[in-house]
Amino acid sequence: MDIENIIGNVGSYTNEAILIADADVSDGAVLTIRWINDAFRNLLGYADSDVIGKTARVLGGPATSPGTHAEIISRLEAWEAFSKDLNIVTHGGTQFWAQLSFQPLRTDGGTVAYWICLIRDISARQAAAALLIDLSLLART
């Protein structure tokens, strides 16, 4: 196995869900999905035909506050890398906590051509944090 083969198939070697989306120069907040890896399909339950060519809004969940949504739009429009913890929804309707990490991919001229988004299930971490809050509240009483 050579390095070019590894690089060409890196999306199949990771447990992290990955999507690659076009960057719309007229509106940085519009992410049209162009590619997903197997981990994305497994974690979120979407087939290629469900998401390829569609905007990343398919991932939004009802628990996403307008403020969080506005923050994501602002960061995308600024063309900057960022991460955000978000409650998202699988194709089957199950909600879970995920960390989404967005990275712009720039051309040699500096224009953002694509976004890579890594999606990690952080439900266990969120549940542990909530438990710690509950325990600290109990300890105060």
Disulfide bonds with the S-S distance in Angstrom:
none
